Amino acid sequence: MRSIGIGVLAFLLAQTLATNWVSASERPPAIPDLAKFPEEFGGWKKLREDPIDDATKKTLNFDGFISRGYISPDKKVDAGLFVAWFQSQSSGLKQPHSPQVCLRGSGWIPQVTDDVVLNTSLGTIRVNRYIVINGAARAVVLYWYQTPPRVI
């Protein structure tokens, strides 16, 4: 019976060491310079930089971000772009959260939640679509989470 206890203890110790070794071996890429995101693409032109207040930055706890407004070629429609970069999530201290949480928390009421397919230069990806209203304003939000090997 004692040898079983020693074996279990040895197994747990080995498992703990292996887990720590794997998590310590993370090699994330360098933080990209998101400010280099194009100011014009497909006819859309940068309209403005959208600042993010300190409280929101603290809540999101990202390592880098870009928040901009773009205007369509015919100048009839504008769109916002927000990208947050999380260098690592292995510690659990930095976790992205769904726009379904933060938009609802800032007064946007969901009307439609589904997904759509986007054609990109690297192929098609399936992304979340969220149609929301806030008073007279209506917005379509497309969002996804991306890691080097996949889009979630």
trRosetta pair geometry for C-beta under 8 A, 3 or more apart (Angstrom, degrees):
i j d omega theta_ij theta_ji phi_ij phi_ji
1 4 5.8 -51 -159 29 38 113
1 5 6.8 37 147 -17 66 103
2 5 5.6 -53 -155 35 37 114
2 6 6.4 35 150 -17 68 104
3 6 5.6 -51 -145 39 36 112
3 7 6.2 41 152 -23 65 105
4 7 5.5 -54 -147 37 31 114
4 8 6.3 32 154 -20 65 104
5 8 5.8 -52 -146 35 30 110
5 9 6.3 30 154 -17 63 108
6 9 5.6 -55 -147 39 31 113
6 10 6.2 33 153 -20 65 106
7 10 5.7 -53 -145 37 30 111
7 11 6.3 33 154 -21 64 105
8 11 5.6 -53 -148 35 31 114
8 12 6.4 29 154 -17 65 106
9 12 5.9 -54 -147 37 30 110
9 13 6.4 30 154 -18 63 107
10 13 5.7 -56 -147 38 30 112
10 14 6.3 30 154 -18 65 107
11 14 5.8 -57 -148 38 29 110
11 15 6.2 30 154 -20 65 107
12 15 5.6 -52 -145 36 31 113
12 16 6.4 33 155 -20 64 104
13 16 5.8 -53 -149 35 31 111
13 17 6.4 29 154 -16 64 107
14 17 5.8 -56 -147 39 31 111
14 18 6.1 31 155 -19 66 108
15 18 5.7 -55 -145 38 29 111
15 19 6.3 31 156 -20 64 106
16 19 5.8 -54 -147 35 29 111
16 20 6.4 25 156 -14 63 107
17 20 5.9 -59 -149 40 29 108
17 21 6.2 30 154 -21 65 109
18 21 5.6 -55 -145 36 30 113
18 22 6.3 29 158 -18 65 106
19 22 6.0 -55 -147 36 28 108
19 23 6.4 19 159 -11 64 110
20 23 6.0 -59 -142 42 29 105
20 24 6.0 26 159 -18 65 112
21 24 5.9 -61 -144 39 26 108
21 25 6.4 26 156 -27 62 110
22 25 5.8 -61 -152 29 29 112
23 26 6.5 -15 -174 -23 44 108
23 90 5.3 147 -157 -178 94 127
26 88 6.1 94 136 -130 148 122
26 90 5.3 -128 -39 -38 160 153
28 87 5.3 114 122 176 159 73
28 88 5.2 -122 -38 -72 147 89
29 32 7.7 21 117 -48 116 84
29 148 7.4 123 -18 -72 126 124
31 63 5.5 -122 -111 131 131 119
31 64 5.0 139 -176 -26 117 138
31 85 6.0 119 -148 125 87 145
31 87 5.8 -49 -79 -89 98 107
32 36 7.7 -106 164 43 92 112
32 64 7.0 -175 62 97 64 159
32 85 6.5 -167 39 -101 89 154
33 36 4.7 62 103 -6 102 112
34 37 5.7 -1 -179 -25 62 110
34 64 5.4 153 -6 151 123 115
34 65 6.6 -109 69 134 163 13
34 66 4.0 -144 147 -38 121 114
34 83 5.9 -166 -143 84 134 123
34 85 6.6 -155 -51 -23 129 127
35 66 6.7 176 -76 -100 43 111
37 66 5.5 97 10 172 141 174
37 68 7.5 -159 87 7 130 144
37 81 7.5 -161 140 126 153 147
37 83 7.4 148 -69 20 152 143
38 41 4.6 91 96 -48 141 108
39 45 6.9 18 146 -159 77 62
39 46 4.0 -61 -160 -8 80 130
40 43 7.7 -42 -174 -165 92 6
40 44 6.7 174 -149 87 54 53
40 45 4.9 -6 -104 -108 94 67
40 46 6.7 -90 -58 -7 62 81
41 44 5.8 -12 66 55 64 97
42 73 7.9 -102 132 -43 65 113
43 72 7.1 23 117 -175 105 55
43 73 3.4 -21 161 -70 126 118
44 70 4.5 33 168 164 112 129
44 71 6.8 163 -156 75 69 34
44 72 6.0 -36 -103 -109 80 40
44 73 6.9 -74 -66 -43 44 70
44 79 7.2 -37 -144 40 137 117
45 70 6.4 154 76 -157 29 79
45 71 5.6 -23 62 56 83 87
45 73 8.0 104 -11 -91 93 50
46 68 5.9 -54 -137 -177 95 132
46 69 7.5 99 -165 81 57 54
46 70 5.9 -51 -99 -102 38 74
47 68 7.6 135 47 170 71 84
47 69 4.3 -59 67 107 112 98
47 70 5.8 159 -3 -124 96 15
47 71 4.5 98 -68 -26 119 99
47 78 5.8 -19 -10 -135 164 123
48 68 6.8 169 88 -157 49 65
48 69 4.5 18 49 42 90 113
49 67 7.0 80 -175 85 64 71
49 68 5.7 -42 -112 -104 48 77
49 69 8.0 -124 -57 17 8 78
50 67 4.2 -91 74 135 97 101
50 68 6.1 -174 7 -95 91 17
50 69 5.8 99 -46 -30 109 90
50 80 6.5 11 -17 -139 157 110
50 82 7.7 -62 71 -83 132 93
51 67 7.3 144 -94 80 4 128
52 56 5.0 -112 -180 86 95 126
52 57 5.5 118 119 -59 113 88
52 60 7.9 -34 172 17 146 141
52 65 6.7 -5 7 102 152 150
52 67 5.6 117 -43 6 105 156
53 56 5.1 91 62 10 77 103
53 57 7.1 -141 100 -6 39 90
54 57 5.5 -53 -145 37 35 114
54 58 6.2 36 156 -21 67 105
55 58 5.8 -54 -150 35 30 112
55 59 6.4 30 152 -19 64 106
56 59 5.6 -53 -146 36 33 112
56 60 6.1 23 159 -11 68 109
57 60 6.1 -61 -143 43 26 103
57 61 7.8 101 157 -66 53 31
57 62 7.5 -93 -152 37 67 87
57 65 7.8 -137 -116 14 88 145
58 61 6.8 19 -180 -67 33 73
60 65 7.6 49 113 -70 149 143
60 84 6.0 -115 172 -130 132 149
60 96 7.8 12 -160 -120 86 60
60 97 7.9 -128 -121 25 68 98
61 93 7.1 -116 157 142 149 79
61 94 5.1 -142 122 -116 111 82
62 65 5.3 86 92 -54 146 104
62 84 4.1 -116 -101 -168 153 102
62 85 6.0 103 179 59 109 48
62 86 5.8 -90 -131 -75 73 69
62 94 7.1 116 -102 -161 35 117
62 96 7.8 45 -90 -89 100 83
63 85 5.3 -73 68 102 89 90
63 86 6.1 118 6 -128 100 29
63 87 4.2 45 -15 -22 168 101
63 94 7.3 28 -36 -159 92 161
64 84 7.5 150 85 -161 51 45
64 85 3.9 0 60 47 96 124
64 87 7.9 88 1 -53 96 90
65 82 7.2 -12 -170 -168 105 77
65 83 6.4 168 -151 88 57 58
65 84 4.9 -12 -102 -106 98 63
65 85 6.7 -153 -70 14 47 78
66 81 6.8 -13 114 116 102 103
66 82 7.2 -178 90 -142 59 36
66 83 4.9 16 46 46 94 100
67 80 7.3 -4 -168 -174 75 102
67 81 7.2 -180 -142 91 33 60
67 82 4.9 14 -110 -109 81 82
67 83 8.0 -156 -67 29 53 56
68 80 7.1 165 89 -153 42 59
68 81 4.9 -4 60 54 88 101
69 78 5.6 13 -180 173 105 121
69 79 7.2 157 -155 82 61 36
69 80 5.4 -35 -99 -98 69 68
69 81 7.6 179 -87 16 21 76
70 78 6.5 165 85 -158 43 71
70 79 5.2 -17 61 62 95 86
70 80 7.7 168 18 -92 75 20
70 81 6.4 47 -11 -16 112 112
71 75 5.6 21 159 -121 122 61
71 77 7.4 150 -156 87 58 44
71 78 4.8 -35 -99 -101 68 86
71 79 8.0 167 -88 19 24 69
72 75 6.5 -147 73 -56 72 18
72 76 6.0 -40 64 49 127 67
72 77 4.3 42 -9 59 134 88
72 78 7.1 -128 -9 -79 79 36
72 79 7.4 81 -54 -9 85 102
74 77 7.6 45 67 14 94 84
84 96 6.3 149 87 -109 127 108
86 89 5.7 42 137 -61 131 93
86 94 5.0 169 -149 138 109 118
86 95 7.5 57 -134 -108 160 16
86 96 5.9 -124 -25 -43 140 94
87 94 7.5 39 44 84 72 161
88 91 6.7 68 116 1 109 90
88 94 6.9 92 80 54 57 126
89 92 7.1 58 171 -83 69 32
89 94 5.8 -115 -105 84 64 82
89 95 6.0 84 -142 -94 112 64
91 94 7.1 57 61 14 100 83
92 95 6.9 -3 -163 -49 48 113
96 145 6.1 167 73 -110 146 114
97 101 5.1 -55 152 50 117 142
97 102 6.5 115 97 -32 112 103
98 101 5.1 102 70 -3 81 96
98 102 7.7 -178 96 6 48 82
98 143 7.5 136 -151 103 65 144
99 102 5.9 -64 -138 50 44 95
99 103 5.0 37 168 -18 82 114
99 130 6.0 -171 94 43 118 158
99 141 5.3 -137 124 154 158 150
99 143 5.2 154 0 -17 126 161
100 103 6.6 -42 -117 41 18 105
100 104 6.2 19 168 -16 52 117
100 110 7.0 14 -136 -74 87 135
100 113 7.1 39 -102 -115 124 131
100 130 6.3 -149 -78 -115 81 147
101 104 6.3 -68 -153 38 19 107
101 105 6.3 15 155 -17 60 115
102 105 5.4 -57 -144 40 34 115
102 106 6.4 16 160 -8 67 108
103 106 6.1 -67 -148 44 30 97
103 108 4.0 -45 166 54 94 135
103 110 7.8 98 101 -68 121 83
103 130 7.1 143 41 132 159 141
103 132 5.6 -98 156 -91 137 172
103 141 6.8 -119 -65 -30 156 163
104 108 6.2 -83 -80 70 34 78
104 109 7.5 74 -122 -102 73 36
104 110 6.8 -27 -83 -28 102 99
106 134 7.8 -21 116 -110 81 146
107 134 5.0 79 118 -137 97 113
107 135 8.0 11 149 -21 123 87
108 132 3.9 29 171 164 114 137
108 133 6.9 147 -157 69 69 24
108 134 4.7 -58 -96 -59 63 108
108 139 7.1 -51 -135 43 133 118
109 132 6.3 147 67 -160 36 79
109 133 5.4 -27 58 63 93 80
109 134 6.9 149 7 -81 76 55
110 113 5.8 3 -174 -47 133 104
110 130 6.4 -68 -124 -166 100 93
110 131 7.3 94 -161 76 61 54
110 132 5.5 -45 -97 -99 46 83
111 131 4.6 -60 66 104 104 99
111 132 6.4 174 6 -101 87 25
111 133 5.9 65 -40 -11 121 100
111 138 7.9 -7 1 -141 148 100
112 129 7.0 -17 115 117 105 99
112 130 7.3 171 88 -153 65 31
112 131 3.9 32 42 34 100 115
113 128 7.5 -18 -164 -170 79 99
113 129 7.5 164 -151 88 35 61
113 130 5.6 8 -109 -111 74 74
113 131 7.9 -135 -60 28 42 70
114 128 7.9 161 98 -156 28 57
114 129 5.4 -13 72 61 72 103
115 126 5.4 38 159 175 130 96
115 127 6.3 171 -155 87 87 32
115 128 5.5 -54 -101 -104 83 39
115 129 5.9 152 -118 8 23 87
116 126 7.4 175 90 -149 27 61
116 127 6.2 -22 63 62 74 82
116 129 4.8 59 -8 -40 105 130
116 142 7.0 -64 49 -117 117 112
117 124 5.2 4 -178 -175 108 118
117 125 7.2 160 -153 81 62 32
117 126 5.5 -36 -97 -95 69 67
117 127 7.8 133 -113 17 22 74
118 124 6.7 158 80 -153 43 65
118 125 5.4 -15 58 60 94 84
118 126 7.9 164 16 -96 74 19
118 127 5.7 17 -6 4 117 122
118 142 7.3 91 -58 -178 132 146
119 123 7.9 -92 -149 165 59 25
119 124 5.5 -36 -100 -96 57 79
120 123 6.3 -1 63 60 87 36
120 124 7.0 147 19 -104 77 24
120 125 5.9 16 0 2 125 107
125 144 6.8 -29 145 -64 127 179
125 151 4.5 19 -151 55 125 168
126 151 7.3 154 52 103 59 121
127 142 5.2 51 121 -176 134 95
127 143 6.6 167 180 75 106 22
127 144 4.2 -90 -125 -46 91 119
127 151 7.3 -62 -80 162 79 129
128 141 8.0 -9 111 111 93 87
128 142 6.9 152 81 -156 56 48
128 143 5.2 -26 65 66 108 75
128 144 6.2 158 12 -75 85 67
129 140 6.6 -21 -164 -170 95 95
129 141 7.3 145 -159 79 45 54
129 142 5.7 -17 -100 -100 69 72
130 140 7.5 144 76 -163 49 47
130 141 4.3 -21 64 63 100 105
130 142 7.8 -179 22 -76 75 27
130 143 7.0 -6 7 16 117 107
131 138 7.3 3 -176 -176 90 95
131 139 7.4 177 -150 91 50 46
131 140 5.4 -19 -101 -104 76 70
131 141 7.6 -174 -78 20 28 73
132 138 7.3 170 91 -153 45 52
132 139 5.4 -12 62 61 89 90
132 141 6.5 18 6 -4 113 115
133 137 6.7 154 -158 87 58 55
133 138 5.0 -21 -102 -100 82 73
133 139 7.7 164 -88 18 35 68
134 137 4.9 -13 63 65 84 108
134 139 7.7 6 8 4 101 110
144 151 5.3 9 159 -176 139 100
144 152 6.5 153 -175 74 85 47
145 151 7.4 144 79 -165 47 54
145 152 4.3 -24 69 65 99 104
146 150 7.6 -156 -146 104 57 41
146 151 5.1 -20 -104 -110 83 71
146 152 7.2 -170 -79 20 33 74
147 150 5.8 14 58 53 95 70
147 152 7.1 40 0 -13 98 110
